[in-house]
């Protein structure tokens, strides 16, 4: 439940500050739409996992039971002025039809030791997007130095994949700090 509390803290920052990560004013309709988004149930989670033959990390299950996507509200941030929206499970299914839907070995060694040498892999799952240009992904096939469920970033234009965090909890803690800092800048 710690992860859900962090998301609630992020929500509270948006409500109080009334702006988004890049400094633009936050339309109240965005917040209202976000608040109407509910979570998924056990059956939806099971169907998703069965479709892709994976088991989501417990923390991700909790997040999706709380919110099945975040609409246009950016609840993840791993670098300054770059917020990511949580994709709904149906959005992940649709996205997997277009990216990370085949195994493509990379011609070069990855710069991060936690990642296997692929430029695309069926066991990488995009769950958050930044302007459809970058995606945060769950990694279900890490290298021997990585962990199942670690978080990667996929940059669509360059096809670059890099290690971000050991798990979603680390991403959420970083996000809270980054979003707080961004919203408190004058």
C-alpha positions as CSV (number, residue, x, y, z in Angstrom):
1,X,0.0,0.0,0.0
2,X,3.0,2.3,0.3
3,X,3.0,2.7,-3.5
4,X,-0.7,3.7,-3.5
5,X,0.1,6.3,-0.8
6,X,2.8,7.8,-3.0
7,X,0.4,8.0,-5.9
8,X,-2.1,9.7,-3.6
9,X,0.7,12.2,-2.5
10,X,1.4,12.9,-6.2
11,X,-2.4,13.4,-6.8
12,X,-2.5,15.8,-3.8
13,X,0.5,17.8,-5.3
14,X,-1.5,18.3,-8.5
15,X,-4.6,19.3,-6.7
16,X,-2.8,21.9,-4.5
17,X,-0.5,23.3,-7.1
18,X,-2.9,23.2,-10.1
19,X,-0.2,22.7,-12.7
20,X,1.6,19.9,-14.4
21,X,5.2,18.8,-14.5
22,X,6.2,21.1,-17.4
23,X,4.8,24.1,-15.6
24,X,1.6,24.5,-17.6
25,X,-1.7,25.2,-15.8
26,X,-3.7,22.0,-15.0
27,X,-7.2,22.1,-16.3
28,X,-9.7,21.1,-13.6
29,X,-11.4,18.8,-16.2
30,X,-8.2,16.8,-16.4
31,X,-8.3,16.2,-12.6
32,X,-12.0,15.4,-12.7
33,X,-11.5,12.9,-15.5
34,X,-8.6,11.3,-13.6
35,X,-10.6,11.0,-10.4
36,X,-13.3,9.0,-12.3
37,X,-10.7,6.4,-13.4
38,X,-11.2,3.2,-11.3
39,X,-9.1,0.2,-10.9
40,X,-9.3,-3.3,-12.5
41,X,-10.5,-6.4,-10.8
42,X,-8.8,-9.8,-10.3
43,X,-10.4,-11.2,-13.4
44,X,-9.1,-8.4,-15.6
45,X,-5.6,-8.8,-14.1
46,X,-5.7,-12.6,-14.6
47,X,-6.8,-12.2,-18.2
48,X,-4.0,-9.7,-19.0
49,X,-1.4,-12.0,-17.4
50,X,-2.7,-15.0,-19.2
51,X,-2.8,-13.3,-22.5
52,X,0.9,-12.5,-22.3
53,X,2.0,-15.5,-20.1
54,X,3.4,-13.2,-17.4
55,X,2.9,-12.5,-13.7
56,X,2.8,-8.8,-12.9
57,X,4.8,-7.8,-9.8
58,X,2.6,-7.4,-6.7
59,X,3.3,-3.6,-6.7
60,X,2.0,-3.3,-10.3
61,X,-1.1,-5.3,-9.5
62,X,-1.8,-2.9,-6.6
63,X,-1.4,0.1,-8.8
64,X,-3.7,-1.3,-11.5
65,X,-6.3,-2.2,-8.8
66,X,-6.2,1.4,-7.7
67,X,-6.1,3.1,-11.2
68,X,-6.4,1.5,-14.6
69,X,-4.5,4.2,-16.3
70,X,-4.1,7.9,-15.5
71,X,-5.7,9.6,-18.5
72,X,-3.5,12.5,-19.4
73,X,-2.2,13.1,-15.8
74,X,1.5,12.3,-15.5
75,X,2.0,10.3,-12.3
76,X,5.6,9.1,-13.1
77,X,8.7,11.3,-13.7
78,X,12.2,10.1,-14.0
79,X,13.8,13.3,-15.3
80,X,13.2,17.0,-15.1
81,X,10.0,18.2,-16.9
82,X,9.3,14.8,-18.4
83,X,6.2,13.2,-17.0
84,X,4.8,9.8,-17.9
85,X,1.1,8.7,-18.0
86,X,0.1,5.3,-16.7
87,X,-1.4,3.3,-19.6
88,X,-4.6,1.3,-19.0
89,X,-4.2,-2.5,-19.4
90,X,-6.2,-2.3,-22.7
91,X,-3.7,0.4,-23.9
92,X,-0.8,-1.9,-23.2
93,X,-2.5,-4.7,-25.2
94,X,-3.0,-2.3,-28.1
95,X,0.5,-0.9,-27.9
96,X,2.0,-4.4,-27.8
97,X,0.5,-4.9,-31.3
98,X,2.9,-2.2,-32.6
99,X,6.0,-2.2,-30.3
100,X,7.9,-4.7,-28.3
101,X,6.0,-7.5,-30.0
102,X,8.9,-9.5,-31.3
103,X,12.4,-10.4,-30.2
104,X,15.0,-8.4,-32.0
105,X,18.6,-9.0,-30.8
106,X,20.7,-5.9,-30.7
107,X,23.9,-5.6,-32.7
108,X,25.6,-3.8,-29.8
109,X,26.1,-4.6,-26.2
110,X,23.7,-2.7,-23.9
111,X,25.2,0.1,-21.9
112,X,23.4,-1.0,-18.8
113,X,24.5,-4.4,-17.3
114,X,20.9,-5.2,-16.1
115,X,19.5,-5.4,-19.6
116,X,19.8,-8.2,-22.2
117,X,21.1,-7.3,-25.7
118,X,17.8,-6.7,-27.5
119,X,16.4,-3.7,-29.3
120,X,12.9,-5.2,-28.9
121,X,11.6,-8.0,-26.8
122,X,8.2,-9.7,-26.3
123,X,8.8,-9.7,-22.5
124,X,9.3,-6.0,-22.2
125,X,6.0,-4.4,-21.3
126,X,5.4,-0.6,-21.8
127,X,3.1,0.6,-19.0
128,X,3.6,4.4,-19.1
129,X,4.2,6.9,-21.9
130,X,5.7,10.3,-22.3
131,X,4.1,11.9,-25.4
132,X,4.2,8.5,-27.2
133,X,7.9,9.2,-27.6
134,X,9.3,7.3,-24.6
135,X,7.9,4.4,-22.6
136,X,8.6,3.0,-19.2
137,X,8.6,-0.8,-19.4
138,X,8.5,-3.8,-17.1
139,X,11.3,-6.2,-17.9
140,X,10.5,-9.9,-17.6
141,X,13.8,-11.1,-19.2
142,X,16.6,-9.2,-17.4
143,X,20.2,-10.1,-17.7
144,X,21.9,-12.1,-14.9
145,X,22.7,-8.7,-13.3
146,X,19.1,-7.5,-13.3
147,X,15.8,-8.4,-11.7
148,X,12.5,-9.6,-13.1
149,X,10.1,-6.6,-12.9
150,X,12.9,-4.0,-13.2
151,X,12.0,-0.8,-15.0
152,X,13.4,0.2,-18.4
153,X,12.9,3.2,-20.6
154,X,12.4,2.7,-24.3
155,X,13.0,5.8,-26.5
156,X,11.0,5.3,-29.6
157,X,12.8,7.6,-32.0
158,X,16.3,6.2,-31.3
159,X,15.1,2.7,-30.3
160,X,17.4,3.0,-27.3
161,X,16.6,1.0,-24.2
162,X,18.1,1.9,-20.8
163,X,17.8,0.8,-17.2
164,X,15.7,3.1,-14.9
165,X,15.1,1.4,-11.6
166,X,15.0,-1.9,-9.8
167,X,11.2,-1.8,-9.4
168,X,8.1,0.4,-9.6
169,X,8.5,1.4,-6.0
170,X,11.8,3.1,-6.8
171,X,10.2,4.9,-9.8
172,X,7.3,6.1,-7.6
173,X,9.7,7.5,-4.9
174,X,11.7,9.3,-7.6
175,X,8.5,10.5,-9.2
176,X,7.2,12.0,-6.0
177,X,10.5,14.0,-5.6
178,X,10.7,15.0,-9.2
179,X,7.0,16.1,-9.5
180,X,7.2,17.9,-6.1
181,X,10.4,19.8,-7.3
182,X,8.8,20.6,-10.7
183,X,5.6,21.9,-9.2
184,X,7.4,24.0,-6.6
185,X,9.5,25.9,-9.1
186,X,8.4,29.4,-9.7
